[in-house]
């Protein structure tokens, strides 16, 4: 199996809202859409890791 390198990124913005800590974020994994097959997986010949994944979210700390 060939080697691979995945590119991931995360951008976040922290702010305070009353007594809560709020973080808005956008995160992305495998941004180069590389076919990746982990060496320690039983399924490495059947299924690669997922392609580009981008998510946005909100985290509130009480």
C-alpha positions as CSV (number, residue, x, y, z in Angstrom):
1,X,0.0,0.0,0.0
2,X,1.4,3.4,-0.9
3,X,2.0,6.1,1.7
4,X,-0.4,9.1,2.0
5,X,-0.6,12.5,3.7
6,X,-3.9,14.1,4.6
7,X,-4.4,17.9,4.8
8,X,-6.7,19.1,7.5
9,X,-7.6,22.6,8.7
10,X,-9.7,24.2,11.4
11,X,-10.7,27.8,11.8
12,X,-12.4,29.0,15.0
13,X,-13.6,32.2,16.6
14,X,-14.0,32.5,20.4
15,X,-16.4,34.9,22.0
16,X,-18.1,35.4,25.4
17,X,-21.9,35.6,25.6
18,X,-23.0,36.5,29.1
19,X,-21.2,33.8,31.3
20,X,-20.8,31.3,28.5
21,X,-17.8,30.7,26.2
22,X,-18.9,30.3,22.6
23,X,-16.8,29.0,19.7
24,X,-17.9,29.1,16.1
25,X,-15.8,26.8,13.9
26,X,-15.3,25.4,10.4
27,X,-13.2,22.3,10.0
28,X,-12.1,20.3,7.0
29,X,-10.3,16.9,6.6
30,X,-8.7,15.3,3.6
31,X,-8.9,18.6,1.7
32,X,-6.8,17.3,-1.2
33,X,-9.2,14.4,-1.7
34,X,-6.3,11.8,-1.5
35,X,-7.2,8.1,-1.7
36,X,-6.0,6.9,1.7
37,X,-6.0,3.3,3.0
38,X,-4.8,2.8,6.5
39,X,-2.3,0.0,6.9
40,X,-3.8,-1.5,10.1
41,X,-7.4,-1.8,8.7
42,X,-8.9,-5.2,7.7
43,X,-10.8,-3.3,5.0
44,X,-7.8,-1.6,3.4
45,X,-8.3,-3.4,0.1
46,X,-12.1,-2.9,0.0
47,X,-12.7,0.7,1.2
48,X,-10.5,3.8,1.4
49,X,-11.0,6.5,4.0
50,X,-13.7,9.1,3.1
51,X,-12.9,11.9,0.7
52,X,-13.2,15.6,1.4
53,X,-15.2,16.4,4.6
54,X,-16.1,19.9,5.6
55,X,-18.1,20.7,8.7
56,X,-19.2,23.9,10.5
57,X,-20.4,24.0,14.1
58,X,-20.9,25.8,17.4
59,X,-19.5,24.8,20.8
60,X,-20.8,26.3,24.0
61,X,-19.0,25.9,27.3
62,X,-21.0,26.3,30.4
